[in-house]
């Protein structure tokens, strides 16, 4: 058992144990011949189950590789005594000189106490089928903090081991740690908790101590077997010819390179992890702070604060999810004075309708034919709600039949058709209702839903007032031409009118075309700034992809804009939106829209055919 | 774009909501069934180059929203379509009953010579069938439509529907029944066709550029 106590300065020597012993080699060869052993080494991991008092075994076979130095990677669990032994039983380490392999616990290492709920004593037995100790072969003990090479997770340990055998003339036994290439403890706390004993196989139950490497100790368990060779270290020194200096130098160099590389990699990884962690912490902290500010400062004083610059700035950065629903509700308002009671009335009426509709489907069909299309459309919209609910955010799997929000979504849409039978259900509504449901409770969602749809722009679209929609598109195109003249011209050249992409974006308030978290941020500012922001966002998206779009033809632009890339980032969009100028010849959005509404010039420059 | 094709046809996919229009398009282009599809708001697009009677034809497909309420919006997309898939759901008589309305719109608003193929989709759900093959076939004959029963789920007849429709259009072009150069025909020459047209036989066709329609 090797105990390396090293510091980075010593590591070169400390970690390289060269065992040169001809007789050992002979012995190995003999054993090989005797037992027809393959070069495969089987690792048996024995986990002592303190509850049942049994051992659990996992076997992992590994082939030695000609090229690479086989490695034994160990991710130490808490309080693990790892031993290498050919014997079935586990020999306790020597009392005086505990065969302890101290492993450095790096900062980012994953130490999950919960991972090892039951192993006070876990034993890792290294078992060579040829009866040889694996450690007798050239091997590297290599500890990895982050991941195990072997599937050791099944052992309930993070102790991963790779071991293999090479048939080189001399045998090196190396213990390295990826962290520092030094098998040591730098973490005091961990030192106490991590006591890794790696005892040598019974063949080597001898003291191994190298004069040149005083910090290395191989302890010998008291209990040794008859065939155990002489104390390991003397055994090697006496019987193996010295490694040629050249070769030793070469190996040392190779080893150092490996260590240096591993260390570099480790450092990089650690830095990356640290950065990620820092970023996440920062983000969480800022969200936490913002949530606190919103809930303790802003929301109690909503009326006086909501239009202050500070609040508006904070608002732009995105609402914390915990207060999002509340802020949306307040910002959307309740001009319609919808109450919970009214919602319940509408809902029960909707339920009645559904029941009678289901009961008399055939009757309704003939009625519908008599009464013309409108009734058929009404009735169909009840069916359509059902159909569309299952097609609303299908990837979230929460609105679909059997999902937790299926009934809620159904209820809100049904209640709305009773509240506004003149509007009824229109495709796209299910997305709006779904986003609201995700952020507030049912009655509040209904109140927000009805009031949101009652806004002029939404009403124009959901009543599918085509000429009014075209006016909105025309107003959009005024700002489009102002902000992105080149792209505007390119679209015009390709006969690509803005309705092709705007319809989906405006109807669903981007919840279908943008990733949900980004859509919610658009909603945040939409609640603050109103309809203008929807069109501003559209310009932001066009600006963001201007370079790509100017090189596309009609069908590719249309496909691109009706199916935006998935990897779109909120920061990119929002910084692009910031640069959009919603001021055209001293006219802002409302004025442009008004003048278009007044002047009968309703058709957009592009839509004029 | 570096694509070469002889012709570009504008295609529509129309029919009631929930009949599987977007799934047909997805199956045609991606060769697999889209089981988590959203409903289409407004219009979505697809394009694919297919090879029909030694010609490569690029289909520019407009997949429209099916809800009746969107009719006023989707109608504006019919203009200049050369072909259309008129889709109903064989398990829903309602979607079949609506065909006449869709057909009237298409004939009125798209090009006069629009080639329409009737697609009875969801063929895989034969157990729930509400519309027989025979009656749909009769309806197709009466209205001079081609007809196929398709399954966007299994892919059965999906490619065929698009290809047959494109073939019919090509035949009409060859027979002179359709003039690709007429505005609003829904047909454009691709680069490859232009090269052919520049052959001595039709030197005057040099002036033909991709007609913007």
HADDOCK unambig.tbl for C-alpha pairs under 7 A between the chains (distance, minus, plus):
assign (segid A and resid 377 and name CA) (segid B and resid 68 and name CA) 6.81 0.50 0.50
assign (segid A and resid 388 and name CA) (segid B and resid 39 and name CA) 6.69 0.50 0.50
assign (segid A and resid 391 and name CA) (segid B and resid 37 and name CA) 6.27 0.50 0.50
assign (segid A and resid 391 and name CA) (segid B and resid 38 and name CA) 4.86 0.50 0.50
assign (segid A and resid 391 and name CA) (segid B and resid 39 and name CA) 6.15 0.50 0.50
assign (segid A and resid 392 and name CA) (segid B and resid 38 and name CA) 6.15 0.50 0.50
assign (segid A and resid 394 and name CA) (segid B and resid 36 and name CA) 5.38 0.50 0.50
assign (segid A and resid 395 and name CA) (segid B and resid 36 and name CA) 6.59 0.50 0.50
assign (segid A and resid 426 and name CA) (segid B and resid 69 and name CA) 6.98 0.50 0.50
assign (segid A and resid 427 and name CA) (segid B and resid 41 and name CA) 6.68 0.50 0.50
assign (segid A and resid 428 and name CA) (segid B and resid 41 and name CA) 6.50 0.50 0.50
assign (segid A and resid 464 and name CA) (segid B and resid 69 and name CA) 6.91 0.50 0.50
assign (segid A and resid 464 and name CA) (segid B and resid 70 and name CA) 6.80 0.50 0.50
assign (segid A and resid 466 and name CA) (segid B and resid 72 and name CA) 6.67 0.50 0.50
assign (segid A and resid 466 and name CA) (segid B and resid 73 and name CA) 6.55 0.50 0.50
assign (segid A and resid 500 and name CA) (segid B and resid 43 and name CA) 6.54 0.50 0.50
assign (segid A and resid 503 and name CA) (segid B and resid 41 and name CA) 6.98 0.50 0.50
assign (segid A and resid 503 and name CA) (segid B and resid 42 and name CA) 5.78 0.50 0.50
assign (segid A and resid 504 and name CA) (segid B and resid 41 and name CA) 5.21 0.50 0.50
assign (segid A and resid 504 and name CA) (segid B and resid 42 and name CA) 5.98 0.50 0.50
assign (segid A and resid 555 and name CA) (segid B and resid 60 and name CA) 6.76 0.50 0.50
assign (segid A and resid 558 and name CA) (segid B and resid 45 and name CA) 6.55 0.50 0.50
assign (segid A and resid 559 and name CA) (segid B and resid 44 and name CA) 6.95 0.50 0.50
assign (segid A and resid 559 and name CA) (segid B and resid 45 and name CA) 5.33 0.50 0.50
assign (segid A and resid 559 and name CA) (segid B and resid 46 and name CA) 6.69 0.50 0.50
assign (segid A and resid 562 and name CA) (segid B and resid 44 and name CA) 6.07 0.50 0.50
